[in-house]
Amino acid sequence: MKKGVYIKTGSEFQLSLLLEKFKDEFLNRSLSIRQLKRCSKCILPSTFPGIDIDSLGVCNFCRNYEAVPLKGETKLKDLIDKIGAKKGEFDALIPFSGGRDSSFLLHFLKRELGLNPIAFSYDWGMMTDLARRNQSRLCGSLGIKHIVISADLRKKRENIRKNVVAWLKKPHLGMIPLFTAGDKHYFYYVNKLMKAYNISVVFMGENRFERTDFKTAFTGGRQKNSGYMAYDIDLLNKVKLISFYLGQFLINPKYLNLSLADTIIAFISFYLSPRKYENLYDYIKWDEELINRIITEEYGWETDPGTLSTWRIGDGTAAFYNYIYYMVAGFTENDTFRSNQIREGVLSRGEAIKKSEIENQPRWESIRWYCDTIQINFEDTIEAINKIKKLY
């Protein structure tokens, strides 16, 4: 391809016409992906990094899975009492994406626990209008102070563009998290706001089904068994991550661009910053149906017409990187999410398969929004992704 082929020139095209050939390619891939050998208990395929399916058809992730018991509402009440003893103007800080889990978190802390939190959102250029509207709905309805810190959006989006273009030259699934490095700075601002408002508690809305350790595994690293977020890795694996990234930078000098400083700061903020957070879903059961019902019916929380899923729909990057994972590796975050629900006994394997097949359908409008926002050509980018060598 000629130099600059991924750069959007400003010429428009009809999405509906392009989608016909892309939909055909997706359908053909889907037929192959459905034939992949999968764990007989969860739905992870043989292409999942580090998977080992035994003679009974059960994968090592299911064999080694240990459910972590909830701390319970009694301990949550004890925590709230401690917060009350140190009560200032505000009780807690809530990193607030406007997604379903953080929206329910805001509702629960204000309405159920009677706290007076501050909501904090970090706009790094990939916060969609849908996310902003949902943030406004929740904070307005609940009367919650909402602090929005915005990065230099033009610069952030240019950094993403540079790294996506570099990745497309020599794609490696382990480097996909580089696309979202720019949002990790919010950890820095969390600590800064805690000091500014004299707040001792940060509540997160991270549910344990969101564990997506395949992203780390594609680099050769490993997430802690005891943790379910991507930053839950030990020192040895942090070193492995750094070594992997350095190796990729040497193989592909296109990564050595003006975004590098931002990436380094993001790594420090995400993996090395001190964090002492409380997580609502460590105390109470995460109930998808209940959460969706409350936020949509009580607050008019808006869903995405392009998908039946309510997960990550306000995140402008998710549709793009999940398309890559699906087309190249045959699975997405949805497969790991539903597999974790199976292991916890809250979802049957049959239900998980049905849900993931629906949720893994490409969100074409969201993908095009991503391409337009970072100024790369939608058609050329999808074609380049579709040409990447498959793992199946």
Secondary structure, DSSP 8 states (H G I E B T S, - for coil): --TTTTB--S----HHHHHHHHHHHHHHHHHHHHTS-B-SSS--BTTSTT--B-TTS-BHHHHT--------HHHHHHHHHHHHHT--S---EEE--SSHHHHHHHHIIIIIS----EEEEEE-S-B-HHHHHHHHHHHHHHT-EEEEEE--HHHHHHHHHHHHHHHHHS--GGGGGGGGGGGGGHHHHHHHHHHHTT---EEE---GGG--THHHHTTT----TT--STT---HHHHHHHHHHHHHHHHH-GGGSSTTHHHHHHHHIIIIIS---EEEGGGTS---HHHHHHHHHHHH-----TT-S--SSTTBTTHHHHHHHHHHHHS--HHHHHHHHHHHTTSS-HHHHHHHHHHHTS--HHHHHHHHHHHTB-HHHHHHHHHTS----
